[in-house]
Amino acid sequence: MGDGSSVILLHPFPANHEFWLPVAGALSSRYRLVLPDLRGHGDSGAGEDPVTMEKHAADITKVMDDAGVGRAPMIGVSIGGYALFEFWRRHRGRVVALGLFNTKAPADSAEARAGRLQAANDVLERGAEPFFQSMVPKLLGETTRAARPDLVEGALRMMRKMSAEDVAQVQRGMAERPDSVVTLKTINVPTLIVTGDQDVLTGRNEAELMRRNISGSELRVITNAGHYSPWEQPEEVSSMLRKFWTEHKIADC
């Protein structure tokens, strides 16, 4: 959607491309926004096997090829960031700049991995709705949950487009993702790192780890926002992205 230089925007789990629509309205007058549904999310099926980061990277490559995009700035939130680390390892020449929102570089700990695999089993046994309800306080900041019931319901609406099978395969794929801390030192394009001050899943510590290891990267903390910071504070995020791209002469290529 929109006109101008292409930008790739990748949503978090368990959302879909609609996650970016509040931000897109402020960016589409200047940029052509490519908003795919990651595999297993929205209208994109997961398939029968775990949705690995390799599959996400291959899908992103196909989306760019189909859209006629050679190189572009790329933004990823949460699982979108995990996918971008893999995409960078395989296709860094296609990345003009990075935006790493509410994500982290380390692989899951043994405990976190076991938790994901258990969640995958549970959702197949009990259905997806209990899982979605349990995710709301993890994904949305306390301020959003208290003051913006419309955003809470909108987030649940996006989640409910995933089947239990899709949730399970995406969780299993995230549990398998490789550690990307060593990858951070190889990133040599302008990189904006963003977290929410109420993000209980990744947060400031993970953002600082990325900032320290990506040379020249910039860190921003969005107030009154949790793990879904672009959904919660779209005006601030769109302004932040426009300013970053302008300062670095990005998206004019």
MOJO-V556009 format. One record per backbone hydrogen bond with DSSP energy under -0.5 kcal/mol. CO is the residue of the C=O (numbers start at 1). NH is the residue of the N-H. If there is no record, write none. Layout:
BEGIN
co=<CO CO>
nh=<NH NH>
END
This chain:
BEGIN
co=<1 5 6 7 7 8 8 10 12 16 17 18 20 20 21 23 23 24 24 27 27 28 30 31 32 32 33 34 34 36 38 41 43 44 50 52 53 54 55 56 57 58 59 60 61 62 63 64 65 68 72 72 73 74 75 76 77 78 78 79 80 81 82 83 84 85 86 87 88 91 92 94 94 96 97 98 99 99 100 101 105 109 110 111 112 113 114 115 116 117 118 119 120 121 122 123 128 129 130 131 132 132 133 133 135 135 136 139 141 142 143 144 148 148 149 150 151 152 153 154 155 156 158 159 163 164 165 166 167 168 169 169 170 171 172 174 180 181 181 182 183 183 184 190 191 191 192 193 194 195 196 198 202 203 204 205 206 207 208 209 210 213 214 218 220 222 222 225 226 228 228 229 233 234 235 236 237 238 239 240 241 242 243 244 245 246>
nh=<33 32 73 9 34 10 75 77 15 19 20 21 23 24 25 26 27 27 28 30 31 3 5 33 7 34 35 9 36 38 41 44 45 40 52 56 57 58 59 60 61 62 63 64 65 66 67 69 68 70 96 97 8 99 10 101 80 81 82 83 84 85 86 87 88 89 90 91 92 94 95 72 96 190 74 192 76 101 194 78 180 113 114 115 116 117 118 119 120 121 122 123 124 125 126 127 132 133 134 135 135 136 136 137 138 139 140 228 145 146 147 148 151 152 153 154 155 156 157 158 159 160 161 162 167 168 169 170 171 172 51 173 174 175 176 177 184 184 185 185 186 187 187 98 193 218 100 220 102 222 199 200 206 207 208 209 210 211 212 213 214 215 217 193 195 197 225 198 229 231 232 233 237 238 239 240 241 242 243 244 245 246 247 248 250 249>
END
